[in-house]
Amino acid sequence: MDAHKAEVAKLAERVHAFQQASIPFRIYHGSTLSTRESARKRDEVIDTSRLNHVLQFNKQEKTVLVEPNVPMDALVDATLKEGLLPKVVMELPNITVGGGFAGTSGESSSFRYGLFDRGVRSIELVLGNGEVVWATNGRDDPHRELFFGCAGSCGTLGVVTLLEMELIVAKPFAELEYRAVASVKEAVDVLQEAERDPSVDYLDGILYSMNSGVIMVGRLQDEPIPGRIQSFDKPSDPWLYLHAEGILKRIKNNEKSYKESIPIKTYFFRYDRGVFWSGLRAFKYFCTPFNAVTRYLLDPYMYSRTMVHALHRSGLSSQTIIQDLAVPYESAEAFIQWTDERTGLWPLWLCPVKPAPANECSFSMANIDPGKTLLDIGIWGMGPKDSRKFIALNREFEAKVAELGGLKCLYAHAYYTEEEFWRIHDEKKYTGLRRKYHAGSLPSIYDKVKVDLQGVARGQAATKQETWGEWMSRSFWGTWPLGGLYGVASATKGLLIESDFLLKK
C-alpha cells in the first residue's frame, strides 16, 4: 500500500498543478477497449498506467482492493488464488477494472448482479483540485452521490486510483448448457425462465438470424462432466460462436439441449479469440479463406489485445459499427427486426442486465426504468464507407434505442447532438457534481464521446473545407488494402515490443 500511496500523491500533485495553471487534462491509462480515437496529448495527461496492481484481500468480507488498470485476466488470476471471483467479469481479458467501472460494462452474470460497477463498494479518487477522497455506496457517506456519478461517466468527475470490489466463492468449472431457440420471442422466454432459476450463475445468447439462435446457461461447478470438457483458448480450439452454432445444429436434430464443462477462466474469456465474431471481418477484408487451418495459422492476430490495436491503427474503426444497445425485453423483437432490416448484420449477442435501484443508478443508467431488465444487444460489423451515411446510420440506432426506452453503452462514439445527449442523461445533476468536485479541468462526458457530425444532424455546422493533407490522408486510409495492411504491420510490431497508439505525439 505504501507504493500505491506514493504514486497517488504524485498524481494528486500533478492534478493540482494543472488546476493552478488552468490547464485542461485527460487521463492516460495505457490501454483501451474504446473505439474512440484518442484526443490525449503527452504534456496534458495524468498518467495512471502504473496503477495496475491487485493490492489487498479481505477474505472474511469477500472484498479486494484493486488499482484501476488491472485487466480482467490478471484480476481473475489473483482472485482464483484466494478461492474467489468477481461478481461480474467482462468477456475480453484486457478490459480493466477502472474501465469497467467508468464505462457501461456488463457480462453474463449481469442478469443477477447488474453492470460491473454494481460489484464495486467504494473508490479512491483524486479530485480536480488535487484532493484525495474516498467515496462509497453507503447511505451515510457524504460522497455517495459522487460514487454513483463516477460510475459510467467515463472518468470525467475525477481520477479513480483504487476500487474496493465485492467477490463471490469460486468453483473451477462452469457447466454450460446450450439451448436452441427458433425466434426472438423464444430467446426472450428462455432468458426470462433462466433468470428465475436460482441455480443459474451466467446467462447470455447468440442470434444467428431471426429464426435461429442459442441461449447459453452457465452454472458454477466443482467437478466437470466426464468426457465433456471444452476449452476455447488454444489455437486448435474452436471459436465459441462457431462451436455454439455447431451444437445448435446437433440440438435441432437430436435433443433439446447440450451440456459441457468449461474451465472457469476459459469460460470468462471464451469470446477473446476472434473477439466474438469480429475476426471474421478481418478474413473477409483480406479475402482470406476462413476455415480451421487459417484460423490456426493466424491465431496470434485473433485476440482482443491485438485486434483492437490493429483496428485503431488501420483507420477502419471509422467504418465499423461496434455498439452495445440495450432495450427492455418487450421491445427486443421489434428492435432486432429493425436492426436486420437496416443492416443485415448477424450474429447478434444477447446479454440481460439487471437494473439498479432508482437511488443507486450509475450515470448511464439514471433514466432507465428500475423495474425492467434490459437486454443488451451487441451489434458489431462493417457499416457504410461513406462517412455521412455511416453517421446517419449510427444516429438512427441511437434514436431507435431512445424511442424504446433503452440504453446505449458509451465505450463507443456517440452521434448525438448535445441537446439530444442531455435529453437522455441528467445534465443538471452531472454538471452540479462537476462544479462541486472541481472537475472543470477534465473534459465533460459529452465532449469525450461526441464526434464531428459533418452536418448530418439538423442545426450542425457544415464540415470545414477539406485540406490537401486531409484529402491525402483520407485517400490512403480509404484505399483497400492499405489501411488494413498498416494495421496488421502495427499489430505485428505490438506482438514483439510494447507500443502505444493512445497518445498523440
C-alpha positions in Angstrom: 0.0 0.0 0.0 2.9 2.4 0.6 3.9 2.3 -3.1 0.3 2.9 -4.0 0.0 5.9 -1.7 3.3 7.4 -3.0 2.0 7.1 -6.6 -1.3 8.7 -5.8 0.4 11.5 -4.1 2.4 12.2 -7.3 -0.8 12.2 -9.3 -2.6 14.5 -6.9 0.3 16.9 -7.1 0.2 16.9 -10.9 -3.6 17.4 -10.9 -3.2 20.3 -8.5 -0.6 21.9 -10.7 -2.9 21.6 -13.8 -5.7 23.3 -11.8 -3.4 26.1 -10.7 -2.3 26.7 -14.2 -5.8 26.4 -15.6 -4.6 23.6 -18.0 -7.3 21.1 -19.0 -6.1 17.5 -18.9 -7.1 13.9 -19.8 -6.4 10.6 -18.1 -4.0 8.2 -19.7 -4.5 4.6 -18.7 -2.1 2.8 -21.0 -4.8 0.7 -22.7 -8.3 1.0 -24.0 -11.2 -1.0 -25.4 -12.9 2.1 -26.6 -13.4 2.5 -30.3 -13.0 6.3 -30.0 -9.9 8.0 -31.4 -7.6 9.3 -28.6 -7.6 13.0 -28.0 -4.8 12.9 -25.5 -1.6 14.9 -25.7 1.6 13.9 -23.9 2.1 17.0 -21.9 -1.6 17.3 -20.9 -2.3 13.9 -19.2 -2.4 12.3 -15.8 -0.6 9.0 -16.3 -2.3 6.3 -14.2 -0.8 3.4 -16.2 1.4 2.3 -13.2 -1.7 1.7 -11.1 -2.1 -1.9 -12.2 -1.8 -4.0 -9.0 -4.2 -6.2 -7.0 -3.3 -4.9 -3.6 -5.2 -6.5 -0.7 -7.9 -9.1 0.0 -10.3 -9.3 2.9 -11.4 -13.0 2.7 -13.8 -12.6 5.5 -15.7 -9.8 3.8 -15.0 -11.2 0.4 -13.6 -8.0 -0.9 -10.4 -6.9 -2.7 -8.6 -3.6 -3.2 -7.7 -3.2 -6.9 -6.0 -0.4 -8.8 -7.9 0.8 -11.9 -5.5 -0.5 -14.6 -5.7 -4.2 -13.6 -7.0 -6.1 -16.6 -9.7 -8.7 -16.2 -7.4 -11.7 -16.8 -5.0 -10.6 -14.1 -7.9 -9.9 -11.7 -9.3 -13.4 -12.3 -5.9 -15.0 -11.7 -5.4 -13.1 -8.4 -8.9 -13.8 -7.1 -8.8 -17.5 -8.1 -5.7 -18.0 -6.0 -7.8 -16.9 -3.0 -10.7 -19.1 -4.0 -12.8 -16.1 -5.0 -14.2 -14.5 -8.2 -15.5 -11.0 -9.2 -19.3 -10.8 -9.4 -19.1 -9.7 -13.0 -16.1 -10.4 -15.3 -16.1 -8.7 -18.7 -15.7 -11.1 -21.6 -12.4 -9.6 -23.0 -9.3 -10.0 -20.8 -7.8 -6.6 -21.5 -10.8 -4.6 -20.2 -9.6 -3.0 -17.0 -11.3 -2.7 -13.6 -11.3 1.1 -14.0 -12.7 0.9 -17.5 -15.4 -1.4 -16.4 -16.4 1.0 -13.6 -16.2 4.2 -15.6 -17.7 2.6 -18.7 -21.0 0.8 -19.1 -19.8 -2.8 -18.8 -21.7 -6.0 -18.3 -21.4 -9.7 -18.9 -23.2 -13.0 -18.5 -23.7 -12.6 -14.7 -25.2 -9.1 -15.1 -28.7 -10.6 -15.2 -28.1 -11.3 -11.5 -25.7 -8.6 -10.3 -26.2 -5.7 -12.8 -23.4 -3.8 -14.5 -19.8 -4.2 -13.4 -20.0 -1.1 -11.3 -22.6 -2.7 -9.1 -19.9 -5.0 -7.7 -17.8 -2.0 -6.6 -18.3 -1.0 -3.0 -16.1 2.1 -2.8 -13.5 4.1 -4.8 -10.5 6.3 -4.0 -10.2 9.2 -6.4 -8.2 12.4 -7.0 -10.5 15.4 -7.4 -9.8 18.1 -9.9 -8.2 20.3 -7.2 -5.7 17.5 -6.2 -7.6 16.5 -3.1 -7.8 12.7 -2.5 -11.1 11.3 -1.2 -12.9 8.0 -0.7 -16.5 7.7 -2.0 -18.7 4.7 -1.1 -22.2 3.4 -1.9 -23.0 3.7 1.9 -26.2 5.6 2.6 -24.4 7.8 5.2 -21.4 8.6 3.0 -21.1 12.3 2.3 -19.6 11.5 -1.1 -22.3 8.9 -2.0 -23.6 10.9 -5.0 -20.0 11.2 -6.3 -19.6 7.5 -6.2 -22.7 6.8 -8.3 -21.9 9.8 -10.5 -18.5 8.4 -11.3 -19.9 5.0 -12.3 -20.5 5.1 -16.0 -19.3 8.7 -16.6 -16.1 7.8 -18.5 -13.6 9.2 -15.9 -14.9 12.8 -16.2 -15.5 13.6 -12.5 -12.1 12.7 -11.1 -9.1 10.3 -11.4 -10.1 7.0 -9.9 -7.0 5.4 -8.2 -8.3 2.5 -6.2 -11.5 0.4 -6.1 -12.9 -1.9 -3.4 -14.6 -4.8 -5.1 -17.1 -7.4 -3.8 -16.3 -11.1 -4.6 -18.1 -14.5 -4.6 -16.9 -18.0 -3.9 -15.1 -19.6 -6.9 -15.5 -23.0 -8.4 -13.1 -24.5 -11.0 -15.6 -25.1 -13.8 -18.7 -23.6 -15.5 -21.3 -26.1 -16.7 -22.6 -24.5 -19.9 -26.0 -25.6 -21.2 -26.8 -24.7 -24.8 -30.5 -24.3 -25.5 -31.7 -23.9 -29.1 -34.3 -21.1 -29.9 -36.2 -20.5 -33.1 -37.3 -16.9 -32.7 -36.5 -13.7 -30.8 -39.6 -14.3 -28.7 -38.4 -17.8 -27.7 -35.0 -16.4 -26.9 -36.6 -13.9 -24.5 -38.8 -16.5 -22.9 -35.8 -18.8 -22.3 -33.7 -15.9 -20.9 -36.5 -14.9 -18.5 -37.1 -18.5 -17.4 -33.4 -19.0 -16.7 -33.3 -15.7 -14.7 -35.8 -17.1 -12.3 -33.7 -20.2 -11.6 -31.6 -19.6 -8.5 -29.0 -22.2 -9.7 -28.1 -20.2 -12.8 -24.9 -18.1 -12.4 -24.3 -17.0 -16.0 -26.6 -16.2 -18.9 -26.2 -14.9 -22.5 -27.0 -15.9 -26.0 -26.3 -15.6 -29.7 -28.8 -15.0 -32.5 -27.6 -16.1 -35.9 -30.8 -15.0 -37.7 -34.4 -14.0 -36.8 -35.3 -17.7 -36.5 -32.1 -19.4 -35.2 -30.2 -18.8 -32.0 -28.8 -20.4 -28.9 -29.1 -19.4 -25.2 -26.2 -20.4 -23.0 -27.0 -21.1 -19.4 -24.0 -21.4 -17.0 -23.6 -22.8 -13.5 -20.5 -22.8 -11.4 -19.4 -26.4 -10.9 -16.9 -28.3 -8.7 -16.5 -31.3 -10.9 -16.6 -31.5 -14.7 -19.0 -33.6 -16.8 -16.9 -36.7 -17.6 -15.7 -36.6 -21.2 -17.2 -33.2 -21.9 -14.5 -30.6 -21.0 -14.2 -27.9 -23.7 -11.7 -25.0 -23.9 -11.6 -22.0 -26.2 -8.1 -20.6 -25.5 -5.8 -22.9 -27.6 -5.0 -22.2 -31.3 -6.6 -25.6 -32.1 -9.8 -24.8 -30.2 -12.9 -23.6 -31.9 -14.2 -20.0 -31.7 -17.1 -20.0 -29.3 -19.7 -18.7 -31.7 -18.8 -21.3 -34.3 -18.8 -24.1 -31.7 -22.2 -23.0 -30.4 -23.6 -22.9 -34.0 -22.4 -26.5 -34.5 -24.1 -27.5 -31.2 -27.2 -25.7 -32.3 -27.5 -27.9 -35.4 -26.9 -31.0 -33.3 -29.6 -29.9 -30.8 -32.1 -29.4 -33.5 -31.6 -32.9 -34.8 -31.3 -34.9 -31.7 -32.1 -33.3 -28.3 -33.5 -30.3 -26.5 -30.2 -29.0 -25.1 -26.5 -29.9 -24.7 -24.2 -29.5 -21.7 -20.4 -29.4 -21.3 -17.9 -28.2 -18.8 -15.5 -25.3 -19.3 -12.6 -24.3 -17.0 -13.8 -21.1 -15.3 -11.1 -18.7 -16.6 -11.6 -20.1 -20.1 -15.4 -19.5 -19.7 -14.9 -15.9 -18.8 -12.8 -15.1 -21.8 -14.5 -17.5 -24.2 -15.0 -14.7 -26.7 -11.5 -13.4 -26.7 -10.2 -15.4 -29.7 -11.9 -13.8 -32.7 -13.3 -11.1 -30.4 -16.8 -12.7 -30.6 -17.0 -12.9 -34.4 -15.3 -9.7 -35.4 -12.2 -11.7 -36.5 -14.3 -13.0 -39.4 -14.4 -9.4 -40.8 -10.5 -9.4 -41.0 -10.6 -12.6 -43.1 -13.2 -11.1 -45.4 -11.3 -7.8 -45.7 -8.1 -9.6 -46.9 -10.0 -12.1 -49.0 -8.6 -15.0 -46.9 -10.3 -18.4 -46.7 -12.0 -18.8 -43.3 -11.5 -22.3 -42.0 -9.9 -24.2 -39.2 -6.5 -24.2 -40.8 -6.3 -20.5 -41.5 -7.7 -19.7 -38.1 -4.9 -21.8 -36.5 -2.2 -20.2 -38.6 -3.4 -16.7 -37.9 -4.2 -17.3 -34.3 -1.7 -14.8 -32.8 -3.6 -12.0 -34.5 -7.0 -13.1 -33.4 -7.1 -12.0 -29.8 -8.7 -8.8 -28.5 -5.4 -7.1 -27.4 -4.0 -7.4 -30.9 -7.2 -6.9 -32.9 -8.1 -3.6 -31.1 -4.6 -2.3 -31.7 -4.9 -3.2 -35.4 -8.4 -1.6 -35.6 -7.1 1.7 -34.3 -4.0 1.7 -36.5 -5.8 0.7 -39.7 -8.3 3.6 -39.6 -11.1 1.0 -40.1 -12.8 1.9 -36.8 -14.4 4.9 -38.6 -16.3 2.4 -40.8 -17.1 -0.2 -38.1 -20.3 -0.5 -36.2 -19.4 -1.5 -32.7 -22.3 -0.8 -30.5 -24.0 -2.4 -27.4 -27.6 -1.2 -27.3 -29.9 -2.4 -24.6 -33.7 -2.3 -24.7 -36.4 -3.7 -22.4 -37.4 -7.3 -23.1 -40.8 -6.3 -24.6 -39.0 -4.2 -27.3 -36.3 -6.7 -28.2 -38.1 -8.4 -31.1 -39.1 -5.1 -32.7 -35.6 -3.7 -32.3 -33.8 -6.8 -33.7 -36.2 -6.9 -36.7 -35.5 -3.2 -37.3 -31.7 -3.9 -37.0 -31.9 -6.7 -39.5 -33.8 -4.5 -42.0 -31.3 -1.6 -41.6 -28.0 -3.5 -41.6 -28.4 -7.3 -42.1 -25.7 -7.8 -39.5 -25.6 -11.2 -37.9 -24.8 -12.7 -35.4 -26.1 -10.6 -32.6 -25.1 -11.0 -28.9 -27.8 -11.1 -26.2 -27.0 -10.3 -22.6 -29.7 -9.5 -20.0 -28.8 -6.8 -17.5 -30.5 -6.3 -14.1 -31.4 -2.7 -13.5 -30.1 -0.7 -10.5 -32.5 0.6 -7.8 -33.7 4.2 -8.5 -31.4 5.8 -5.9 -28.3 3.8 -6.8 -28.0 4.3 -10.6 -24.8 5.0 -12.4 -24.6 7.9 -14.8 -25.6 5.9 -17.8 -28.5 4.1 -16.1 -30.0 7.1 -14.4 -33.1 7.3 -16.7 -33.7 3.6 -17.1 -36.8 2.1 -15.5 -35.6 0.3 -12.4 -38.3 -2.3 -12.7 -37.3 -3.6 -16.1 -34.5 -5.9 -17.1 -32.7 -4.7 -20.2 -31.5 -6.9 -23.0 -28.1 -5.8 -24.2 -27.8 -6.5 -27.9 -24.3 -6.5 -29.3 -24.1 -5.3 -32.9 -20.7 -5.5 -34.5 -19.8 -5.3 -38.2 -18.8 -3.1 -41.1 -21.0 -0.1 -41.8 -21.2 2.2 -44.9 -17.9 3.5 -46.2 -19.4 6.9 -46.9 -18.8 8.8 -43.6 -22.1 10.8 -43.8 -24.1 7.6 -44.3 -22.2 5.9 -41.5 -23.0 8.8 -39.1 -26.7 8.8 -40.2 -27.0 5.0 -39.6 -25.5 5.3 -36.1 -27.8 8.2 -35.3 -30.7 6.1 -36.4 -29.6 3.4 -33.9 -29.4 5.9 -31.1 -32.8 7.4 -31.9 -34.4 4.0 -32.0 -33.0 2.9 -28.7 -34.1 6.2 -27.1 -37.6 5.7 -28.5 -37.7 2.2 -26.9 -36.6 3.4 -23.5 -33.2 1.7 -23.8 -29.6 2.4 -23.1 -26.5 3.0 -25.4 -23.1 2.0 -24.0 -20.7 4.9 -24.2 -17.4 3.0 -24.8 -18.0 3.7 -28.5 -18.6 7.0 -30.3 -21.8 8.9 -29.6 -23.5 10.5 -32.5 -26.0 12.7 -30.5 -26.2 16.4 -30.7 -25.5 17.9 -27.3 -29.2 18.7 -26.9 -30.1 15.0 -27.7 -27.4 13.7 -25.3 -28.7 15.7 -22.4 -32.3 14.9 -23.2 -31.3 11.3 -22.2 -28.9 12.0 -19.4 -29.3 14.2 -16.2 -27.3 17.3 -17.2 -28.2 19.3 -14.1 -27.1 16.6 -11.6 -23.9 15.9 -13.6 -22.8 19.5 -14.0 -23.6 20.0 -10.3 -21.2 17.2 -9.4 -18.5 18.7 -11.7 -18.8 22.0 -10.0 -18.9 20.6 -6.5 -15.9 18.4 -7.0 -13.7 20.7 -9.1 -13.8 18.6 -12.3 -13.7 21.5 -14.7 -10.2 20.7 -15.9 -11.4 17.3 -17.2 -13.4 17.0 -20.4 -17.1 16.7 -19.9 -18.6 13.3 -20.8 -20.3 14.8 -23.9 -17.0 16.3 -25.1 -15.3 13.0 -24.6 -17.8 10.8 -26.6 -19.0 13.2 -29.3 -17.9 13.1 -32.9 -18.0 15.6 -35.8 -21.5 15.1 -37.2 -20.4 16.6 -40.6 -23.7 18.4 -41.0 -25.7 15.2 -40.8 -27.7 16.4 -37.8 -30.0 19.4 -38.2 -28.5 22.5 -36.9 -24.9 21.3 -37.0 -22.4 23.4 -38.8 -21.2 22.0 -42.1 -17.7 20.4 -42.1 -14.9 22.8 -42.9 -13.4 22.6 -46.4 -11.0 19.6 -46.6 -7.3 20.5 -46.9 -4.9 18.8 -49.3 -3.2 17.0 -46.4 -6.6 15.7 -45.1 -7.5 14.6 -48.6 -4.3 12.6 -48.9 -4.8 11.0 -45.5 -8.4 10.1 -46.4 -7.3 8.7 -49.7 -4.7 6.5 -48.1 -6.9 5.1 -45.4 -9.8 4.6 -47.8 -7.8 2.7 -50.4 -8.0 -1.1 -49.9 -6.0 -2.8 -48.5 -3.6 -0.1 -47.4 -5.2 0.8 -44.1 -5.6 -2.9 -43.2 -2.0 -3.7 -44.1 -0.8 -0.9 -41.9 -3.0 -2.1 -39.0 -1.6 -5.6 -39.4 2.0 -4.4 -39.6 1.5 -2.3 -36.4 -0.2 -5.2 -34.6 2.8 -7.4 -35.6 5.1 -4.8 -34.1 2.9 -4.8 -31.0 3.2 -8.5 -30.6 7.0 -8.1 -30.5 7.5 -4.9 -28.5 5.2 -2.8 -26.4 3.8 0.1 -28.4 1.4 2.9 -27.7 -1.4 4.1 -30.0 -3.2 6.1 -27.4 -1.0 9.2 -27.1 -0.6 11.7 -29.8 3.0 12.7 -30.5 
